[in-house]
Amino acid sequence: MSGVFYALAAVVAVSLTSLIGLLALSAREEFLDRILFFLVSFASGAILGAAYFDLIPEAIEAVKVESAIACVALGFAFFYLLERSVYWYHGHGHMHVGEGVKVSWEDERVRVKSFVYLNLIGDGVHNLIDGMVIGASFLISLSAGLVATLAVAFHELPQEIGDFAILIYGGLSRLRALTVNFLTALTAVLGVVIIYLGSPSPRFLGLLVGFVGGGFIYISAAELIPELQKERGLARSIFQFLVFIAGCLGLGKLVGLNRLERANLSYFTVPFLLQL
């Protein structure tokens, strides 16, 4: 039972990184508007980096390359259909609420951009998998669990900054964005529960990771990058591109370091080492 307790405490601690948006609650509206567009640039790069440097390689390690790539394509297609469903349901599609338009709490439900919903779903599943990683690591030992917790926390922090920016840019109020971002992070708790109760197969987890990777590619390429193309100024566009690259490669660098740290703690083999 101590392993379960430590794992649950660890995922709750990692989930607290989603509260990085607390820094924005006290920021002036003008300052937040000024930096928001560049935070979205960072977020779009970070999500793309998470897909290509983290999720897809993990999927390929767990299953055959063909199966992993098929799940990436399936995830991309599913998130496209999901985005279309949001469009059809609300009847609004892409509404540019980040350009000086005040969003009232009453009509926020129909004005929130579709990529907000997609990001919440994708991030929720991603956090679920992170919870499985941490829970599985604590099955091995306390030290293994702590290493996995630090690895997950280091690559979650920049992504949580980007996620918060996406929610704000998509039309949510700062408090609402902070709340839903934290609740989404708590899906990691469910990941721990699944590991300790069910021990899903490595193949299933590999396919799921590839699926989420495809969804992340769709969110970045089809939803966020088109938003960045609205910037027409040359200097701001160049800076925006550099921030995008920093988000993509910066997260990739963190993931690379994390892979070294958990060299013997594969996402999908840890829960089953005790059975060998």
C-alpha positions in Angstrom: 0.0 0.0 0.0 2.9 2.4 0.6 3.7 2.2 -3.1 0.2 3.3 -4.0 0.4 6.1 -1.5 3.7 7.4 -2.8 2.5 7.1 -6.4 -0.7 9.1 -5.7 1.3 11.7 -3.8 3.7 12.0 -6.7 1.1 12.5 -9.4 -0.7 15.1 -7.3 2.6 16.9 -6.9 3.2 16.8 -10.7 -0.3 18.0 -11.3 0.5 21.1 -9.3 2.7 22.2 -12.3 -0.6 23.0 -14.1 -1.1 25.8 -11.6 1.7 27.8 -13.2 -1.1 30.0 -14.5 -1.5 31.4 -11.1 1.3 33.9 -12.1 -1.1 35.2 -14.8 -4.0 35.9 -12.4 -2.2 39.0 -11.1 -0.9 40.1 -14.4 -2.3 43.2 -16.1 -4.6 42.6 -19.0 -2.4 44.6 -21.4 0.7 42.6 -20.4 -1.1 39.3 -20.8 -2.4 40.2 -24.2 1.1 41.2 -25.3 2.7 37.9 -24.4 -0.2 35.6 -25.1 0.4 35.3 -28.8 4.0 34.3 -28.2 3.0 31.8 -25.5 0.7 30.2 -28.1 3.7 30.0 -30.5 5.7 28.2 -27.7 2.7 25.9 -27.0 2.3 24.9 -30.7 6.0 24.0 -30.9 5.9 22.2 -27.5 2.9 20.1 -28.5 4.6 19.2 -31.8 7.8 18.4 -30.0 5.9 16.2 -27.5 4.5 14.2 -30.4 7.6 13.7 -32.4 10.3 13.5 -29.7 8.3 11.7 -26.9 5.0 10.0 -27.8 5.7 8.6 -31.3 9.1 7.2 -30.3 7.5 5.6 -27.2 4.9 4.0 -29.4 7.5 2.6 -31.8 9.4 1.1 -28.9 6.3 -0.6 -27.6 4.7 -2.0 -30.9 5.7 -2.6 -34.5 6.5 0.6 -36.5 3.6 -0.1 -38.8 1.1 -0.3 -36.0 2.5 2.8 -34.3 2.3 4.9 -37.5 -1.2 3.6 -38.2 -2.3 4.7 -34.7 -0.7 8.1 -35.3 -2.7 8.5 -38.5 -5.8 7.3 -36.7 -5.3 9.8 -33.9 -4.9 12.6 -36.4 -8.1 11.6 -38.2 -10.0 11.2 -35.0 -9.1 14.6 -33.7 -10.1 16.1 -37.1 -13.5 14.4 -36.8 -13.7 15.6 -33.2 -13.0 19.2 -34.2 -15.7 19.0 -36.9 -18.1 17.6 -34.4 -17.5 20.6 -32.1 -18.0 22.9 -35.1 -21.3 21.2 -36.1 -22.6 21.1 -32.5 -21.9 24.7 -31.7 -22.4 26.1 -35.2 -19.7 28.6 -34.8 -16.3 27.0 -35.6 -13.3 29.3 -35.4 -14.3 32.5 -33.7 -11.5 35.0 -33.2 -12.0 35.9 -29.5 -8.4 36.7 -28.8 -8.3 40.0 -30.8 -9.7 42.5 -28.4 -13.1 40.9 -28.0 -14.4 40.5 -24.5 -16.0 37.1 -23.8 -18.8 37.1 -21.3 -19.2 34.1 -19.0 -22.7 33.3 -20.3 -21.8 32.8 -23.9 -18.3 31.4 -23.4 -19.6 27.9 -24.0 -20.3 28.6 -27.6 -17.4 31.0 -28.3 -14.5 28.9 -27.1 -12.4 27.8 -30.0 -12.5 24.2 -30.9 -8.8 23.6 -30.3 -9.5 24.2 -26.6 -11.6 21.1 -26.4 -9.2 19.1 -28.5 -6.2 20.2 -26.3 -8.1 19.3 -23.1 -8.9 15.8 -24.5 -5.4 15.2 -25.8 -3.7 16.5 -22.6 -6.0 14.5 -20.4 -5.0 11.3 -22.1 -1.4 12.3 -22.0 -1.5 13.0 -18.3 -3.3 9.6 -17.8 -0.3 7.9 -19.4 2.1 9.9 -17.3 0.2 8.7 -14.2 0.7 5.1 -15.5 4.4 5.8 -15.8 4.7 7.1 -12.3 2.5 4.3 -10.8 4.4 1.6 -12.6 7.8 3.0 -11.5 6.8 2.9 -7.8 6.0 -0.8 -8.3 9.7 -1.3 -8.8 11.1 0.8 -5.9 10.8 4.2 -4.2 13.9 5.5 -6.0 12.6 4.4 -9.4 9.4 6.2 -8.7 11.1 9.4 -7.7 13.3 9.4 -10.9 10.2 8.9 -13.0 8.3 11.6 -11.1 11.1 14.1 -11.7 11.4 13.1 -15.4 7.6 13.6 -15.9 7.6 16.9 -14.0 10.5 18.4 -16.0 8.8 17.7 -19.3 5.3 18.7 -18.1 6.3 22.2 -16.9 6.9 23.8 -20.3 3.8 22.0 -21.7 1.6 23.2 -18.9 2.7 26.8 -19.6 1.7 26.2 -23.2 -1.6 24.6 -22.3 -2.6 27.5 -20.1 -1.8 29.9 -22.9 -3.9 27.9 -25.4 -6.9 27.9 -23.0 -6.7 31.7 -22.5 -6.2 32.4 -26.2 -9.1 30.1 -27.0 -11.5 32.2 -25.0 -11.5 31.0 -21.4 -11.2 33.4 -18.5 -7.9 33.1 -16.6 -9.6 31.5 -13.6 -11.6 29.1 -15.7 -8.4 28.1 -17.7 -6.5 27.5 -14.4 -9.3 25.3 -13.1 -9.8 23.1 -16.1 -6.1 22.8 -16.7 -5.6 21.5 -13.1 -8.6 19.1 -13.4 -7.1 17.8 -16.7 -3.8 17.2 -14.9 -5.5 15.2 -12.3 -6.3 12.4 -14.8 -2.8 11.2 -13.9 -4.4 10.0 -10.6 -6.6 7.7 -12.7 -3.5 6.4 -14.5 -2.1 5.3 -11.2 -5.3 3.5 -10.3 -5.4 1.7 -13.6 -1.8 0.5 -13.2 -2.5 -0.8 -9.7 -5.8 -2.4 -10.5 -5.5 -3.5 -14.1 -2.0 -3.6 -15.4 -2.9 -2.9 -19.1 -0.8 -4.6 -21.7 2.3 -2.9 -23.1 0.9 -3.2 -26.6 -2.3 -1.4 -25.7 -0.4 1.4 -24.1 1.9 1.7 -27.1 -1.1 2.0 -29.5 -2.7 4.6 -27.2 0.4 6.7 -27.0 0.7 6.7 -30.8 -3.0 7.7 -31.1 -2.4 10.6 -28.7 0.7 11.6 -30.7 -1.4 11.9 -33.9 -3.9 14.0 -32.0 -1.2 16.3 -30.8 0.1 16.7 -34.4 -3.4 17.7 -35.5 -3.8 20.2 -32.7 -0.5 21.9 -33.5 -0.6 21.8 -37.3 -4.3 22.3 -38.0 -5.4 24.4 -35.1 -2.6 26.4 -33.5 -0.2 27.1 -36.4 -3.0 28.7 -38.5 -3.6 31.1 -35.6 0.1 32.1 -35.7 -0.2 33.0 -39.4 -2.4 35.9 -38.6 0.7 37.9 -37.6 1.7 40.0 -40.5 4.6 42.0 -39.1 8.0 40.8 -40.2 9.9 41.3 -36.9 7.2 39.8 -34.8 6.8 36.9 -37.2 10.5 36.1 -37.0 10.4 36.3 -33.2 7.3 34.2 -33.2 9.0 31.5 -35.3 12.0 31.4 -33.0 9.7 30.9 -30.0 8.0 28.1 -31.9 11.3 26.4 -32.5 12.3 26.9 -28.9 9.1 25.2 -27.8 9.6 22.3 -30.2 13.3 21.7 -29.7 13.4 22.7 -26.0 10.8 20.1 -25.1 12.7 17.6 -27.3 15.9 18.3 -25.3 14.1 17.8 -22.0 12.6 14.5 -23.3 16.0 13.4 -24.4 17.4 14.0 -21.0 14.5 12.3 -19.4 15.0 9.3 -21.5 18.6 9.0 -20.2 17.4 9.4 -16.7 14.8 6.6 -17.0 16.9 4.4 -19.3 15.8 1.3 -17.4 12.3 2.6 -16.8 10.5 2.2 -20.1 6.9 3.4 -20.1 5.6 0.0 -21.0 7.9 -2.6 -19.4 8.0 -1.4 -15.8 4.6 -2.8 -14.7 5.7 -6.2 -15.9 9.2 -6.5 -14.6 7.9 -7.9 -11.3 6.4 -10.8 -13.3 9.7 -11.8 -15.0 
